[in-house]
Amino acid sequence: MPRKELLIEHLKELIAIVEHSDSDRDALRKICSEGLLYPFWNKEFEYRLRRLERKVDALLERPTASCRMASEEGSNIMQLMTGVGDAARCEAIEHMSRGFSGAKQLVICDPYFLLSNSKASTEGYLACVKDVIPKTVEAIELFVKPRKRDVKVAEGFTKLCQDRGIRLTCRKTEELHDRVWIVDYTRAFVVGASFNGLGNKYTFILELPEEDRRNFIKQVGLLRERTARSKSA
Protein backbone atom coordinates (compact mmCIF):
# COMPACT_ATOMS: atom_id res chain seq x y z
CA MET A 1 0.00 0.00 0.00
CA PRO A 2 1.42 3.43 -0.90
CA ARG A 3 2.72 5.52 2.00
CA LYS A 4 0.03 8.17 1.64
CA GLU A 5 -2.84 5.66 1.65
CA LEU A 6 -1.35 3.85 4.63
CA LEU A 7 -1.14 7.07 6.54
CA ILE A 8 -4.79 7.81 5.73
CA GLU A 9 -5.81 4.37 7.00
CA HIS A 10 -3.96 4.93 10.25
CA LEU A 11 -5.63 8.31 10.65
CA LYS A 12 -9.06 6.78 10.06
CA GLU A 13 -8.37 4.21 12.78
CA LEU A 14 -7.27 7.00 15.09
CA ILE A 15 -10.44 9.00 14.42
CA ALA A 16 -12.60 5.94 14.98
CA ILE A 17 -11.02 5.33 18.39
CA VAL A 18 -11.47 8.94 19.42
CA GLU A 19 -15.11 8.98 18.30
CA HIS A 20 -16.18 5.64 19.77
CA SER A 21 -14.09 5.13 22.87
CA ASP A 22 -13.38 7.36 25.83
CA SER A 23 -11.19 4.88 27.65
CA ASP A 24 -9.18 2.87 25.11
CA ARG A 25 -6.00 4.90 25.48
CA ASP A 26 -3.78 1.86 24.98
CA ALA A 27 -5.19 1.32 21.50
CA LEU A 28 -4.81 5.01 20.75
CA ARG A 29 -1.19 5.02 21.87
CA LYS A 30 -0.51 1.81 19.90
CA ILE A 31 -1.81 3.35 16.67
CA CYS A 32 0.31 6.44 17.23
CA SER A 33 3.47 4.61 18.27
CA GLU A 34 3.72 2.17 15.37
CA GLY A 35 4.40 2.54 11.70
CA LEU A 36 3.95 5.87 9.93
CA LEU A 37 2.50 7.75 12.91
CA TYR A 38 5.43 7.08 15.21
CA PRO A 39 7.38 10.25 14.34
CA PHE A 40 4.31 12.34 14.99
CA TRP A 41 3.48 11.04 18.47
CA ASN A 42 6.37 12.42 20.49
CA LYS A 43 6.89 15.53 18.42
CA GLU A 44 4.07 16.79 16.24
CA PHE A 45 1.17 15.58 18.39
CA GLU A 46 2.63 16.80 21.65
CA TYR A 47 3.64 20.09 20.03
CA ARG A 48 0.10 20.65 18.76
CA LEU A 49 -1.39 19.67 22.10
CA ARG A 50 0.82 22.22 23.85
CA ARG A 51 -0.28 24.87 21.37
CA LEU A 52 -3.94 24.02 21.97
CA GLU A 53 -3.38 24.14 25.74
CA ARG A 54 -1.78 27.57 25.49
CA LYS A 55 -4.67 28.83 23.34
CA VAL A 56 -7.22 27.56 25.86
CA ASP A 57 -5.32 29.21 28.72
CA ALA A 58 -5.16 32.47 26.77
CA LEU A 59 -8.90 32.38 26.09
CA LEU A 60 -9.67 31.77 29.75
CA GLU A 61 -7.56 34.74 30.77
CA ARG A 62 -8.69 37.07 27.97
CA PRO A 63 -10.76 40.02 29.26
CA THR A 64 -14.27 40.36 27.93
CA ALA A 65 -16.44 43.42 27.41
CA SER A 66 -18.82 42.61 30.24
CA CYS A 67 -19.71 40.11 32.89
CA ARG A 68 -23.21 38.85 33.63
CA MET A 69 -23.74 38.53 37.36
CA ALA A 70 -25.53 35.42 38.49
CA SER A 71 -28.78 36.85 39.80
CA GLU A 72 -32.39 37.33 38.85
CA GLU A 73 -31.57 40.96 38.13
CA GLY A 74 -28.83 40.07 35.66
CA SER A 75 -30.52 41.64 32.66
CA ASN A 76 -30.79 45.01 34.42
CA ILE A 77 -27.28 45.25 35.83
CA MET A 78 -25.07 48.09 34.72
CA GLN A 79 -21.68 46.60 33.95
CA LEU A 80 -18.43 47.46 32.28
CA MET A 81 -14.94 46.09 32.08
CA THR A 82 -12.54 48.98 31.80
CA GLY A 83 -9.45 48.84 29.66
CA VAL A 84 -6.06 50.47 30.03
CA GLY A 85 -5.12 54.00 29.02
CA ASP A 86 -6.56 57.51 29.00
CA ALA A 87 -9.43 56.63 26.66
CA ALA A 88 -10.43 53.69 28.87
CA ARG A 89 -10.35 55.94 31.95
CA CYS A 90 -12.63 58.46 30.26
CA GLU A 91 -15.00 55.66 29.24
CA ALA A 92 -15.14 54.37 32.83
CA ILE A 93 -15.85 57.85 34.20
CA GLU A 94 -18.63 58.43 31.66
CA HIS A 95 -20.06 55.02 32.51
CA MET A 96 -20.13 55.83 36.22
CA SER A 97 -21.54 59.29 35.60
CA ARG A 98 -24.48 57.79 33.69
CA GLY A 99 -25.10 55.35 36.54
CA PHE A 100 -25.13 58.19 39.09
CA SER A 101 -27.33 60.48 36.99
CA GLY A 102 -29.91 62.38 39.03
CA ALA A 103 -28.45 61.28 42.38
CA LYS A 104 -29.12 63.38 45.47
CA GLN A 105 -26.81 61.52 47.83
CA LEU A 106 -23.58 59.63 47.28
CA VAL A 107 -21.70 57.40 49.68
CA ILE A 108 -18.19 56.85 48.35
CA CYS A 109 -16.25 53.98 49.91
CA ASP A 110 -12.79 54.20 48.40
CA PRO A 111 -9.69 53.94 50.62
CA TYR A 112 -7.48 55.90 48.20
CA PHE A 113 -9.98 58.39 46.80
CA LEU A 114 -7.99 61.34 48.15
CA LEU A 115 -4.78 60.29 46.41
CA SER A 116 -4.23 61.64 42.91
CA ASN A 117 -3.41 59.48 39.94
CA SER A 118 0.37 59.31 39.54
CA LYS A 119 -0.10 59.54 35.76
CA ALA A 120 -2.12 62.76 35.91
CA SER A 121 -1.86 66.16 37.54
CA THR A 122 -3.83 67.04 40.65
CA GLU A 123 -5.94 69.39 38.54
CA GLY A 124 -6.63 66.64 36.04
CA TYR A 125 -7.64 64.22 38.77
CA LEU A 126 -10.00 66.73 40.36
CA ALA A 127 -11.52 67.42 36.94
CA CYS A 128 -12.35 63.71 36.67
CA VAL A 129 -13.90 63.78 40.15
CA LYS A 130 -15.95 66.79 39.11
CA ASP A 131 -17.16 64.98 35.98
CA VAL A 132 -18.28 61.83 37.80
CA ILE A 133 -20.36 63.61 40.47
CA PRO A 134 -23.73 64.78 39.14
CA LYS A 135 -24.70 68.40 39.73
CA THR A 136 -27.86 67.13 41.40
CA VAL A 137 -25.90 65.76 44.38
CA GLU A 138 -26.69 67.49 47.67
CA ALA A 139 -24.72 65.31 50.12
CA ILE A 140 -21.61 63.14 49.97
CA GLU A 141 -20.34 60.78 52.65
CA LEU A 142 -16.76 59.70 51.99
CA PHE A 143 -15.03 56.71 53.60
CA VAL A 144 -11.26 56.70 53.08
CA LYS A 145 -8.17 55.12 54.61
CA PRO A 146 -6.33 57.06 57.33
CA ARG A 147 -3.10 58.78 56.26
CA LYS A 148 -3.82 58.15 52.58
CA ARG A 149 -4.37 61.75 51.65
CA ASP A 150 -2.91 64.15 49.11
CA VAL A 151 -3.38 67.60 50.64
CA LYS A 152 -4.08 69.31 47.32
CA VAL A 153 -6.60 66.66 46.30
CA ALA A 154 -8.34 66.84 49.70
CA GLU A 155 -8.51 70.62 49.59
CA GLY A 156 -9.69 70.61 45.99
CA PHE A 157 -12.43 68.07 46.72
CA THR A 158 -13.58 70.05 49.77
CA LYS A 159 -13.74 73.21 47.67
CA LEU A 160 -15.68 71.40 44.93
CA CYS A 161 -18.29 70.41 47.49
CA GLN A 162 -18.43 73.92 48.92
CA ASP A 163 -18.82 75.50 45.47
CA ARG A 164 -21.70 73.19 44.64
CA GLY A 165 -23.35 73.48 48.03
CA ILE A 166 -22.77 69.79 48.80
CA ARG A 167 -22.83 68.69 52.44
CA LEU A 168 -19.62 66.71 52.86
CA THR A 169 -18.93 64.17 55.57
CA CYS A 170 -15.57 62.42 55.61
CA ARG A 171 -14.80 59.34 57.70
CA LYS A 172 -11.47 57.54 58.03
CA THR A 173 -11.36 53.79 58.57
CA GLU A 174 -9.17 50.74 58.03
CA GLU A 175 -12.19 48.44 57.86
CA LEU A 176 -13.24 49.01 54.27
CA HIS A 177 -11.35 47.52 51.35
CA ASP A 178 -13.73 47.24 48.40
CA ARG A 179 -14.56 50.32 46.35
CA VAL A 180 -18.31 50.84 46.41
CA TRP A 181 -20.38 53.87 45.40
CA ILE A 182 -23.90 54.01 46.90
CA VAL A 183 -26.44 56.13 45.06
CA ASP A 184 -29.40 57.43 47.07
CA TYR A 185 -29.30 54.13 49.00
CA THR A 186 -31.27 52.56 46.15
CA ARG A 187 -28.35 51.48 43.95
CA ALA A 188 -24.73 50.56 44.60
CA PHE A 189 -21.80 49.98 42.27
CA VAL A 190 -18.67 48.04 43.06
CA VAL A 191 -15.59 49.35 41.28
CA GLY A 192 -12.60 47.01 41.02
CA ALA A 193 -10.05 49.82 41.32
CA SER A 194 -9.82 53.01 43.29
CA PHE A 195 -11.04 56.03 41.34
CA ASN A 196 -7.45 57.17 40.90
CA GLY A 197 -6.54 53.82 39.36
CA LEU A 198 -9.16 53.62 36.63
CA GLY A 199 -7.40 53.16 33.32
CA ASN A 200 -4.26 51.72 34.89
CA LYS A 201 -5.45 48.10 34.87
CA TYR A 202 -8.35 46.02 33.61
CA THR A 203 -11.15 46.10 36.15
CA PHE A 204 -14.91 45.71 36.48
CA ILE A 205 -17.61 48.21 37.37
CA LEU A 206 -20.69 46.26 38.43
CA GLU A 207 -24.02 47.13 39.99
CA LEU A 208 -24.63 45.15 43.16
CA PRO A 209 -27.73 42.94 43.33
CA GLU A 210 -30.37 44.09 45.81
CA GLU A 211 -29.49 41.67 48.61
CA ASP A 212 -25.78 42.49 48.43
CA ARG A 213 -26.59 46.21 48.36
CA ARG A 214 -28.75 45.96 51.47
CA ASN A 215 -26.11 43.96 53.35
CA PHE A 216 -23.34 46.37 52.39
CA ILE A 217 -25.39 49.42 53.41
CA LYS A 218 -26.11 47.73 56.75
CA GLN A 219 -22.40 47.24 57.39
CA VAL A 220 -21.66 50.83 56.40
CA GLY A 221 -24.28 51.96 58.92
CA LEU A 222 -22.57 49.98 61.68
CA LEU A 223 -19.21 51.40 60.65
CA ARG A 224 -20.65 54.92 60.73
CA GLU A 225 -21.53 54.49 64.39
CA ARG A 226 -17.92 53.85 65.42
CA THR A 227 -16.02 56.35 63.28
CA ALA A 228 -15.43 60.05 63.78
CA ARG A 229 -16.58 62.43 61.05
CA SER A 230 -15.20 65.58 59.53
CA LYS A 231 -16.82 68.23 57.37
CA SER A 232 -13.75 68.43 55.14
CA ALA A 233 -11.79 65.81 53.23
JOKAFEN-V148631 format. One record per backbone hydrogen bond with DSSP energy under -0.5 kcal/mol. NH is the residue of the N-H (numbers start at 0). CO is the residue of the C=O. If there is no record, write none. Layout:
BEGIN
nh: <NH | NH>
co: <CO | CO>
END
This chain:
BEGIN
nh: <5 | 6 | 7 | 8 | 9 | 10 | 11 | 12 | 13 | 14 | 15 | 16 | 17 | 18 | 19 | 20 | 24 | 27 | 28 | 29 | 30 | 31 | 32 | 33 | 36 | 37 | 39 | 40 | 40 | 41 | 42 | 43 | 44 | 45 | 46 | 47 | 48 | 49 | 50 | 51 | 52 | 53 | 54 | 55 | 56 | 57 | 58 | 59 | 60 | 61 | 68 | 70 | 73 | 75 | 76 | 79 | 80 | 81 | 81 | 84 | 88 | 89 | 90 | 91 | 92 | 93 | 94 | 95 | 96 | 97 | 98 | 99 | 100 | 102 | 105 | 106 | 107 | 107 | 108 | 108 | 109 | 109 | 112 | 114 | 119 | 124 | 125 | 126 | 127 | 128 | 129 | 130 | 131 | 132 | 133 | 136 | 137 | 138 | 139 | 140 | 141 | 141 | 142 | 143 | 143 | 144 | 147 | 148 | 149 | 150 | 153 | 154 | 155 | 156 | 157 | 158 | 159 | 160 | 161 | 162 | 163 | 164 | 164 | 165 | 166 | 167 | 168 | 169 | 170 | 171 | 172 | 178 | 179 | 179 | 180 | 181 | 181 | 182 | 183 | 183 | 185 | 186 | 188 | 189 | 190 | 190 | 191 | 196 | 197 | 197 | 198 | 199 | 200 | 202 | 204 | 205 | 206 | 207 | 212 | 213 | 214 | 215 | 216 | 217 | 218 | 219 | 220 | 221 | 222 | 223 | 224 | 225 | 225 | 226 | 229>
co: <1 | 2 | 3 | 4 | 5 | 6 | 7 | 8 | 9 | 10 | 11 | 12 | 13 | 14 | 15 | 16 | 22 | 23 | 24 | 25 | 26 | 27 | 28 | 29 | 33 | 34 | 36 | 36 | 37 | 37 | 38 | 38 | 39 | 40 | 42 | 43 | 44 | 45 | 46 | 47 | 48 | 49 | 50 | 51 | 52 | 53 | 54 | 55 | 56 | 57 | 66 | 68 | 70 | 72 | 73 | 204 | 64 | 79 | 202 | 198 | 84 | 85 | 86 | 87 | 88 | 89 | 90 | 91 | 92 | 93 | 94 | 95 | 97 | 99 | 138 | 181 | 105 | 140 | 106 | 179 | 107 | 142 | 109 | 111 | 116 | 120 | 121 | 122 | 123 | 124 | 125 | 126 | 127 | 128 | 131 | 133 | 103 | 103 | 166 | 105 | 139 | 168 | 107 | 141 | 170 | 110 | 144 | 146 | 113 | 148 | 149 | 150 | 151 | 152 | 153 | 154 | 155 | 156 | 157 | 158 | 159 | 160 | 161 | 160 | 137 | 165 | 139 | 229 | 141 | 227 | 143 | 190 | 108 | 177 | 188 | 106 | 179 | 186 | 104 | 181 | 182 | 182 | 180 | 205 | 178 | 188 | 203 | 193 | 193 | 194 | 200 | 196 | 196 | 81 | 79 | 189 | 77 | 187 | 208 | 209 | 210 | 211 | 212 | 213 | 214 | 215 | 216 | 217 | 218 | 219 | 220 | 221 | 222 | 223 | 169>
END
